[in-house]
Amino acid sequence: MSRSDTFIQKLFRSNLLRFGISLAALVPTAAAADVKLGLAGPVTGQYASFMEQMRRGADLAVADLNAAGGINGEKVVLQVADDACDPKQAVAVANRFVADGVQAVVGHFCSSSTIPASSVYAESGLVIVTPASTNPTITERGLTNMFRVCGRDDQAAGVAAKQIVGRNLGRTIAIVHDKSTYGQGIAEGVRTELAQQGRNVVLFEGITQGERDFSSLVARMKALNVDVVFFGGYHTEAGLLVRQASEQGLKTRFVAGDGLATTEFASIAGPASDGVMFTFYPDPRANAGTADLVRRFRTAGFEPEGFTLYTYAAVRVLADAAKAAKTMKGDRLADALRAGTYHTVLGDIRFDRKGDPNSEPFVLYAWNNGTYAPLK
């Protein structure tokens, strides 16, 4: 570089400063006005199939929003993070979202992740809407930023117990759970509900997530002549337990919660999955107004089962509230969520003061030939 080049550069810089123009102002930057939504859940690990449902639902919701002009005229960008359903990792994800300027969060999946992460969001003024976390504690802590579009485990427990008794599934009852916030919580709820209906639970047992050999547990249930088992937990352990019970000749009926709402359960359990029942929300795929949306998912090669449409709804509810509030600012966004009635693929949703929706009651589903459908 010549001395004359240096002189010209210095002169150029001095004139820019003279007129109040910085060099940084001349450098193109990323669109600072984009609305950044966080999506958190188990990208990796044994519950990744549920995150696939969430990711598909969120991706299409964001695409539809941007095709219609975004949120308040700003493009929506989705930032996805893996919490692996681990509480410590969930807190790390929450802190990263805050540091990255995420303006609202859809997630998490596991209740054990949502509970600690939501405290981080509350401290930073971020609204969170979970499409899947059902533990009652989530909305019982007085957090004004916490919402969900799904039901609660205490509701599901009541339905499960009522169905066990009402359908006369059995009188010698065992309850098994995976010790998770979700699994143990719903298991304890079912035990309480059954006791209120005069049914005795002969075995209440916790297993370890990731455990693969349930032969000793099955032997204990055979010795107790258990004829109905309620399982609180997720599809991986449930599938193994159901399959091994069948292989060891245990004649029993299995009932579970919404942790079985993935076709991976049937893949693990095999033919033994037939007849297994679980509580879940009314299937939005059956709603008249969702036919076109369901068709679009299927055309893309994905069946929108489980939490897919619940995540789609969570994103759209956040967007509609932001439009009503004319901002993504946390306190005003939370106020708008509580004040409005939102028309979604799940039906009309209105949140109570805790952040719970006026959701329809849980219903009972049954597996048959690798698919599940509501029982009449």
SEDREN-796785 format. One line per 5 residues: number of its first residue (from 1); their letters; for each residue x, y, z of C-alpha. Coordinates in steps of 0.001 Angstrom, whole numbers, plus 500000, padded with zeros to 6 digits. Each point is the difference from the previous one (the first is absolute). Example, Ala and Ser with C-alpha at 12.3 -4.5 7.8 and 13.67 -1.06 7.14 Angstrom:
1	as	512300/495500/507800 ~ 501370/503440/499340
END
This chain:
1	msrsd	500000/500000/500000 ~ 501397/503442/499026 ~ 500238/503001/502291 ~ 497478/501805/497763 ~ 497479/497151/500509
6	tfiqk	500398/500358/503760 ~ 499448/503757/499794 ~ 496841/499569/497894 ~ 498607/497383/502404 ~ 500629/502269/502983
11	lfrsn	498325/502900/498207 ~ 497016/497786/499134 ~ 499618/498893/503610 ~ 500279/503533/501346 ~ 497278/501246/497651
16	llrfg	497721/497142/501012 ~ 500462/500885/503655 ~ 499500/503683/499201 ~ 496530/499227/498685 ~ 499213/497560/502824
21	islaa	500241/496864/497885 ~ 501735/496902/501370 ~ 501685/497380/497880 ~ 497775/497375/501657 ~ 496954/501753/498596
26	lvpta	501257/499277/496480 ~ 500338/496252/500629 ~ 496874/497903/499203 ~ 498582/498280/503108 ~ 497539/497159/500618
31	aaadv	496366/501046/500209 ~ 499816/501231/503567 ~ 496221/500252/499782 ~ 499423/496261/499599 ~ 497828/498386/502684
36	klgla	502054/497211/501531 ~ 498045/497086/501501 ~ 501702/497243/501951 ~ 498967/496352/499698 ~ 501432/497714/502677
41	gpvtg	499710/496270/500538 ~ 501800/496649/499704 ~ 501691/500208/496593 ~ 502164/497094/501139 ~ 499365/497051/502288
46	qyasf	497217/497472/500330 ~ 497236/502623/499828 ~ 501179/501563/496727 ~ 496915/498741/498148 ~ 497899/502440/502029
51	meqmr	502329/502862/499075 ~ 499581/499026/496365 ~ 496260/500512/500459 ~ 500626/503380/501627 ~ 502515/501089/497359
56	rgadl	497677/499113/497137 ~ 497108/501865/501576 ~ 502076/503084/500764 ~ 501674/500087/496585 ~ 496704/499999/498129
61	avadl	498459/502560/502358 ~ 502950/502351/499459 ~ 499847/499474/496232 ~ 496292/500842/499997 ~ 500581/503091/502133
66	naagg	502755/501298/497728 ~ 497916/499336/496893 ~ 497346/502264/501537 ~ 502419/502805/500922 ~ 501562/498717/503220
71	ingek	499207/501453/503415 ~ 499173/503697/499948 ~ 501704/500239/496619 ~ 503219/498346/501151 ~ 501366/496671/498773
76	vvlqv	499922/497136/502509 ~ 503209/498014/500531 ~ 499977/496717/501920 ~ 502982/499131/502208 ~ 500019/496329/501002
81	addac	501876/498683/503035 ~ 500519/496548/501488 ~ 499299/499534/503707 ~ 500057/496163/499772 ~ 497253/500028/502671
86	dpkqa	502742/500745/502528 ~ 499240/502725/502591 ~ 503551/501399/500077 ~ 500229/500078/496230 ~ 496575/501663/499865
91	vavan	501258/502822/502230 ~ 503038/500394/497739 ~ 497690/500196/496981 ~ 497860/502623/501725 ~ 503029/502132/500835
96	rfvad	501243/499703/496420 ~ 496610/501068/498650 ~ 500085/503066/502240 ~ 503556/500854/498931 ~ 499106/499552/496318
101	gvqav	497073/502398/500177 ~ 497209/497458/499623 ~ 496715/501840/500611 ~ 497674/497112/500932 ~ 500300/496239/500398
106	vghfc	497990/496974/498903 ~ 500927/497013/502173 ~ 501313/498184/501776 ~ 498765/496423/499590 ~ 500791/498228/503271
111	sssti	498513/501536/503133 ~ 503338/499479/501750 ~ 501525/502400/497457 ~ 497165/502504/499823 ~ 499875/500642/503754
116	passv	503599/501224/500493 ~ 500249/501674/496583 ~ 496817/502008/500528 ~ 501540/501623/503078 ~ 502853/501310/497820
121	yaesg	497509/501368/497492 ~ 497991/501630/502784 ~ 503075/501831/501292 ~ 500675/501295/496483 ~ 496406/500888/499142
126	lvivt	499556/497404/497245 ~ 496646/498329/499401 ~ 500043/496213/499632 ~ 497205/497829/498579 ~ 500444/496246/500312
131	pastn	498106/497664/497686 ~ 500773/496898/502033 ~ 501030/500435/503657 ~ 497159/498792/502195 ~ 501245/499996/503605
136	ptite	497665/502198/502111 ~ 502932/501757/501714 ~ 500807/501811/496761 ~ 497059/502370/500328 ~ 499618/499894/503777
141	rgltn	503024/502175/500854 ~ 498466/503380/499253 ~ 502167/500729/496948 ~ 498282/502551/497774 ~ 502071/498998/496946
146	mfrvc	499100/496269/499961 ~ 497285/498548/497743 ~ 499105/496652/498467 ~ 497605/498855/497288 ~ 499858/496432/501352
151	grddq	498250/498552/503035 ~ 501310/499068/503445 ~ 500973/496701/501585 ~ 497422/500334/502749 ~ 497327/500120/497292
156	aagva	501522/497010/498198 ~ 500291/498026/503249 ~ 496311/500478/500699 ~ 499057/498784/496533 ~ 502341/496988/500204
161	akqiv	498651/498893/503383 ~ 496407/500498/498894 ~ 500599/497912/496874 ~ 501734/497215/501936 ~ 497026/499772/502352
166	grnlg	497232/500812/497530 ~ 501175/497516/497385 ~ 500646/497407/502719 ~ 503520/499395/498703 ~ 501066/498220/503172
171	rtiai	500030/500090/503782 ~ 503588/499024/500821 ~ 501860/503114/498953 ~ 503702/500782/499682 ~ 501383/503460/499290
176	vhdks	503472/500350/498488 ~ 501750/503309/499292 ~ 503364/501172/498674 ~ 500777/502380/502911 ~ 499836/503026/497683
181	tygqg	498097/503145/500937 ~ 497360/499046/497451 ~ 499915/496238/500548 ~ 499997/499935/503783 ~ 497622/502942/500160
186	iaegv	497291/498387/497902 ~ 500550/496627/501726 ~ 499420/501528/503424 ~ 496923/501753/498655 ~ 498543/496729/498704
191	rtela	500692/498286/503332 ~ 498153/502772/501852 ~ 497061/499906/497594 ~ 499719/496211/500207 ~ 500037/500115/503810
196	qqgrn	497112/502461/499920 ~ 498086/497492/497875 ~ 500703/497150/502403 ~ 502618/498201/497936 ~ 503131/498642/501654
201	vvlfe	503419/500280/498368 ~ 502037/496902/500883 ~ 503273/501268/498518 ~ 501344/503539/499514 ~ 503446/499735/498453
206	gitqg	502559/502398/498507 ~ 502342/498883/497237 ~ 503044/501776/498590 ~ 499867/501866/496698 ~ 502157/498115/497523
211	erdfs	499431/496660/501744 ~ 499493/497143/497549 ~ 499429/496825/502015 ~ 496680/499832/501838 ~ 499876/496234/500518
216	slvar	500138/500187/503808 ~ 497265/502645/500084 ~ 497811/497894/497712 ~ 500594/496969/502244 ~ 498868/501982/503047
221	mkaln	496830/501104/498219 ~ 499283/496399/498958 ~ 500389/498873/503615 ~ 497505/502677/501077 ~ 497532/498969/497250
226	vdvvf	499931/503572/498694 ~ 497330/500403/497344 ~ 500413/503702/499161 ~ 503154/502142/499918 ~ 500136/503770/499793
231	fggyh	503321/501281/498676 ~ 501175/503559/500631 ~ 502799/500871/497615 ~ 501010/499995/496356 ~ 499764/497632/497074
236	teagl	503471/498448/500161 ~ 499735/498344/503406 ~ 496271/499412/499525 ~ 500611/498155/496745 ~ 502648/497774/501557
241	lvrqa	497856/499262/503056 ~ 496945/499118/497910 ~ 502008/497744/497687 ~ 501787/498181/502827 ~ 496755/499546/501930
246	seqgl	498501/498318/496953 ~ 503075/497829/499474 ~ 499882/498867/503649 ~ 496301/499155/499813 ~ 498632/502753/502238
251	ktrfv	496308/500352/499156 ~ 499244/503615/500802 ~ 498592/503206/498537 ~ 502311/502987/499627 ~ 498906/503633/500345
256	agdgl	502326/503013/499778 ~ 500153/503744/499475 ~ 500849/502135/496974 ~ 503626/498841/499971 ~ 498812/497245/497651
261	attef	498792/502394/497283 ~ 502638/499003/497454 ~ 500114/497112/497544 ~ 503417/499107/501415 ~ 498141/498374/502902
266	asiag	498488/497388/497687 ~ 503372/499477/498322 ~ 501543/499148/503377 ~ 497124/497968/501458 ~ 499217/498150/496779
271	pasdg	496731/498012/499837 ~ 499680/500290/503790 ~ 499080/503670/499485 ~ 496540/498967/498780 ~ 497426/500892/502627
276	vmftf	502294/502267/502029 ~ 498073/503119/501035 ~ 501153/503518/500798 ~ 498503/503367/500812 ~ 500525/502853/497570
281	ypdpr	498230/503129/498866 ~ 497292/499931/497340 ~ 501746/499416/496668 ~ 499978/503298/498050 ~ 500551/498088/496764
286	anagt	496310/499131/500208 ~ 498883/503643/500166 ~ 498181/501181/496880 ~ 502115/503135/499795 ~ 503351/498186/499959
291	adlvr	499527/497857/496893 ~ 502092/502221/497723 ~ 502769/500394/502567 ~ 500146/496246/500618 ~ 500125/499425/496238
296	rfrta	502992/502346/499706 ~ 501911/498076/502655 ~ 499206/496680/498348 ~ 500966/501317/496567 ~ 503382/500833/501521
301	gfepe	500267/496381/501175 ~ 499275/500564/503683 ~ 497034/498811/502048 ~ 499079/502850/502408 ~ 499396/497768/503002
306	gftly	500473/500697/503675 ~ 501222/503510/500745 ~ 500429/501214/496405 ~ 496816/502053/499795 ~ 500321/501042/503639
311	tyaav	503338/501605/499147 ~ 498537/501591/496882 ~ 497282/501470/502219 ~ 502513/501234/502602 ~ 501909/501990/497370
316	rvlad	496823/501471/498529 ~ 498629/500949/503425 ~ 503210/501893/500764 ~ 499813/501756/496642 ~ 496348/500969/500399
321	aakaa	500648/501332/503499 ~ 502960/502035/498724 ~ 497794/501489/497306 ~ 497361/500879/502590 ~ 502634/501541/502288
326	ktmkg	501842/501572/497043 ~ 503250/498909/501629 ~ 502079/497000/501058 ~ 500754/501645/503347 ~ 499481/497353/502669
331	drlad	497584/501654/502420 ~ 497723/501361/497291 ~ 500139/496719/498095 ~ 499024/498073/503148 ~ 497128/502415/500653
336	alrag	498748/499503/496453 ~ 500152/496219/500342 ~ 497808/500138/503108 ~ 497594/502544/498542 ~ 499176/498376/496685
341	tyhtv	498225/497009/498533 ~ 502186/498411/497356 ~ 498704/498029/497046 ~ 502357/497074/499409 ~ 500202/496594/498349
346	lgdir	499151/498617/503447 ~ 496845/502085/500217 ~ 499481/503251/501873 ~ 502468/500468/502860 ~ 499618/502352/502920
351	fdrkg	502578/500025/502799 ~ 499169/500301/503683 ~ 502012/502121/502422 ~ 502476/497137/500535 ~ 500696/499556/496298
356	dpnse	498026/496782/499560 ~ 497639/499716/497021 ~ 496305/499269/500061 ~ 500927/496722/498320 ~ 497662/497133/499301
361	pfvly	500315/497044/502388 ~ 502404/497172/499293 ~ 498667/496977/498166 ~ 501127/496363/499905 ~ 501808/498616/496959
366	awnng	500943/496424/499123 ~ 502755/498590/497823 ~ 499165/497564/497211 ~ 502208/498847/497119 ~ 502560/502744/500544
371	tyapl	497592/502919/500183 ~ 497829/501513/502700 ~ 496453/501326/500042 ~ 497527/501224/502638 ~ 497919/497345/501716
376	k	496253/500389/499854
END
